[in-house]
Each structure stands twice: as C-alpha cells, then as structure tokens.
Amino acid sequence: MITVHRGDNLDVLARLRAGTFDFIYIDPPFNTGKEQRRARLLTSRDDTGNRTGFGGKRYSTKQVGSSGYADKFDNYLAFLEPRLLEARRVLRARGGLMVHLDYREVHYVKVMLDEIFGRESFKNEIIWAYDYGARTTKKWSAKHDTILWYTKDPERFTYRADESDRLPYMAPGLVTPEKRARGKMPTDTWWHTIVSPTGKEKTGYPTQKPLGILERIVKVHTKPGDKLLDFFAGSGSFGDAADKHGRDVVLVDSNAEAIRVMKARFKGREARFV
C-alpha cells in the first residue's frame, strides 16, 4: 500500500505516531543554490527530425512541459535538523535511516546525524558512483552521491545481505566456477548509471534516482511487510521500489508537480493520496 501526503513534511511528520516506521529513506534537496528544472519532451519518428537515434533513425522532439523546484537554503542544517529529529522519533526500535546527499552538505549533515543518533549508530557511508553528464575542466568532475546509513539501535537492525543483487567478478578467472556463477556482494561503493533521459523509467521529475539503487536498499535493509517512509518523495521512486517488494510505504511532498508525477506513476496500483 502506498500512501502519499501532500504538505510540508515537518507538519506531516509531527502528526505521525512515534515508533511507526521500520525504515526511512530520504533524498532531500542538495542545496545547489540553483533551481532544479527538467523539461518534458514528446518524441516522434520523423525523417526530417532534429535528433538522430539508434541505427541512424531520425526523430523530432518538442517540449510539452517542465518541472522543478528551488534548491537554495540560507541555513540548510537549520532546515534539515528538525526533520531528522522527527525521523528518529517515528522510527521503531530496530529501525534504520538513509540520507542521500552530495558533496556540498554531506560532511555537515553527518556531524549532525552523529549528534542526533549517536556516532555508534553510524553504519556506512555508501558511495553511488556514476559516469554521465557534463564535465568541468577546472577541477575533478563530481560524479558520485553519498548515502549515509544510521540505525536507531546500533546492535539491532535489519541487514539481509543474502537478498542483495550480486555483481560479476572483475577478474573471473581468479575465482572458482561456483563463485563466478553466484557473483560477488556489492561493497560500500555502488556503480550504477543514472536514470536514462530517454528510458521508460524516466518520469520527467528533476533529480530522480534510479530504481536499481533503491530496490537494493529495500531488499537488504527491510523485510516484507515492513512500513517505510520517504518524506522528500519527489517522483516517488522509493515508494515504487518499496511497493514492488511488498512493503507498505508513506510518501510526503509539498510540490504540486511531484504529486502529479506520483499520481501518474502509481495509477492502477493500491495508492492513496491524502
């Protein structure tokens, strides 16, 4: 079951009962200082079109809309702290939290999370590395995000390694046939492409994260029947991953475009908008 709340997430969090959720994932704004915007394009086959696709086929495109939000905060930590305090309150005793950030704020947010959850409750800094998009000639191009994993209780939490997808060995000739067939466990560095700008997964919402990353999180860090929460829902990707794997999930966002995208995405599924 998917439940979507439209509203300020701090207000919604304050109405939720303590100890309600088994796991929380959030992908808050990164404080880039820019307006995040994504154009929605309609593409059709056209021999005189302005784009060339696979096999040399020509296509024409036209913009049919756009979505976005302001990603700038005068005091980012002051914005995030009360929401993280509420996150800890609504977690169950064995619950876990993942916060998805980039290089701009992750160091400061980690210090704050250490204070809220305790340094002993910090489990992993996961690096999601990708290789797509513009590059700079003035410094090393930033091509990774960081996911911080904390648990409410440092000794009791869900981590089901056997449920993870497996990866091919980079030097398969150095391992046994059995290991080659099984593949290896991911480490704390996850190589995964971004959501393809032309793929079926794309919703048109800016900063959308790939289902491959989120499904790994859901399968390993939660159990079927668990109750999950994402209070920066955006395009609803975490809710999609949770629902596909039999978890109840609550999503929160105040952006009208995010709600529109989620209504289209969850059409025909057991979803409630409140």
N, C-alpha and C positions, 0 to 999 in steps of 0.2 A: 504494500500500500504506500502510495506517495501522497504526502500532504504538503501543500505549498501555501505559505503565508506571505501576503504582500504587506509590507510595512517596514518601519525602522527595526533592524534586528535587535537593537538593545531593548526596545519596548516589548518585542515578542519574547525575547529571552526572559525578561522579568516575569512574564506570565506563565512560564513553564515550571513544572514541579521539579524540585531538587531530586537528583538521583534518577533521572528518567532515561538517559541515553547510554548505550554501550560504547559508542564511538562517535567522534566528531571529526570531520574534515572541513577545513575552510581554506579558501583561496582568496584572501582579502585583496583590495587594491594595493598595487605595489608602490604607490606614492612616486610615480614617474614625473610628476609636475606637468603632465600633458592631458589632453582629452583623448581617451581611448575611443577610436571610431573604426567601424568596419562597414564597408559598402556591401550591399546585397545585389548580386548580378544575375541577370537572366541570360542564359547562353543557348544558342540555337545553331544548327548546321547552316552554313551559308558559304558557297564557293567564292564569294567576293568579300567575305568577312574580314575583320581586323585582327583575328587571332589564328595561330596555327597550332593544331593539336597533334595527338599521336597519329603516326602514319602520314603526316603532311596534310590531314584534313583541315579545312578552314571553318572557322566559327565566327559568329558575330555576337557581341555582348552589349547589354545596356543596363544601366544602373536602375534598380527598381525600388531602392530604399537604402537606409543606413541605420546603424545603431551605435550607441556609445554612451560614455559617462565621463565625468570629470574625475581625474585621478591625481588630485593635489590636496594636501592637508597641511595646515600651518603647524600642527603638532600631531604627528602620526601616532606616536606612542600614547598620547592622551586620548586619541580616538579609539585605539585598539584595546587599551588596558581594561576598561570596564566590561568589554565584550568577552575578553579572555577570563576575567574573574567569574562572569556568569557561566561561561563554558565549563569551568571547573565545578561550579555549583550543580549544574544539571547532569554531570557525568555520574554514572553508577560507580560503585567502589572499585570495580575491576576495569573501569573504562579507560579509553585512550583518546588522545588528541593529536591530529596532524595539522600543521600550519604551513601553507605553501607560499613561499616568498621568493624574491630575487635579491641580488647583491646589495641593493640600495638600503634595505632596512633589516635584513635578516640578523645581523650581529646585535643590533639593539633589541630586537624582539626576543632573541634567545636569552639575553640577560634578564629581560622582564619575565619570560616564562620560567626561568630558574627561580625567580623570586616567588612567583605565583604557585608553581607546582613543586618546587624544591629541586636542587641540582641532581639529587639521587633519582629523580623521576625522569630525567632526560635519557632517552634510549638510543636515538640515532639522528644523525644529520644525513639525509638522503639527497644525493645529487642527481637531478634529472638533467642529462646532457642531450643536446640535440644539435643539428647542423643544418640550419635553414635560415634564409632571410639576409638582410643587409649586413655588410661588414664595414668596419672602420679601418682607416689607415693610420690613425693616431694612437691606438693602443690595442691590446689583445681584445678581439671581439668577444663580447659576453654571449655565450651560448649554453647557459645552464640556469636552472632554478634550484632552489633548496627547499626541502620538506623537512621540518622539524617534528620529531615524534616524541611525545611525552605520555606518561601513564599516571593515573591518579594515585595508584599504589605501585611503588617500584618493584614489588615482589609478586603481585598478582595482576595478570593482564593476558590478553589473547594474542598469541603469535603462532599461527598454524603454517609452519614452513612447508609441510607436505602439500598444501593447497596451492602453492605458488606455481606459476608457469616456469618452465625450465629453459635454459639457453644453450645453444650449441657451443661446444668447446672450440676455442680459437686454434688449438693445436690438437686436433682429434687423434692424430697418430701417436700421441704420448699417453693416451688413456686406454683402458680396456674397452672392448666392444660393448659390454654392458653399460659402462659409464657413457659412452658415446650415444647409445640408444636412449638413455634416461635424460641426458643433458645435465647441466650444472645449475645450481642455485644462483640467482642474482646476488650481487653484493650490495653495498650501500651506494653504488654508482649505477644508475639506470639509464642506459642508452635507448632512446625511443624517439621516433620522429614526432614533429608537431602534427596537429590536425591538418590534413591536406586542404589547401584553399579550394580545391575542386572536387574533394571526395564526398561521399554520401554522408559521412559523419558530420560534416560542417553545417552549423546552424546559422552562420552569419553573425553570431554574437562575438564581440571582441574578447580576447584573452581566453577563449575556450580551451580547455585542457583535454588531452586525448583519453579515450576510454581505456586504452591499454594500460596506462598508468593507474587509473582509478580502479579498474577491475582487479588489478594485483593487490591494491590496498584493501579492497573489500574482502577478497577471498582469504587473505592472510591474517588480517587484523580483526576480522569479525566472524561470527558464526551465523548460519541460517536462523532466522527468527529474531536476530538482534535488532535493536532500534537505533537508527543512525540519524545524524543531524549535520546539515550544512547551512550555516546562516549567512553565507555570502554566495548564494546559489548560482547567480549568473545564468548561464544557458541550461543549467540543470544536469550537467554531465555526471556529477557524483550521484545524484538521485537516479539517473539512468543506470549507472553501474550497480548501485545498491539494489534496485528493483529487479534487474536481470538475474541477480544471485539470491533472490528470496529474502531480502532484508526490508523491513519497514523503514521508511526514511521521511524526515521532516526537512523541508527546504524553506528558506526565508530570503526574500529580496524586496527592495523598495522600488526598483527600476521597472517602469512600465514595459519597456522593451524586453527585459528579462522575463517578465510574466507572460508576455505574448509568445516569446520563443518557447517557453516551457509548456504552454497550453498546446501549441502545435506539436511539440516533441512527444508529449505524453497522451495525445489523442488516441482513444481506443484502449487505454490502459487504466488500471484502477488508480485514479488520481483525483484528489480533492483539492479545490482552490478555496481558501478562506481569507 
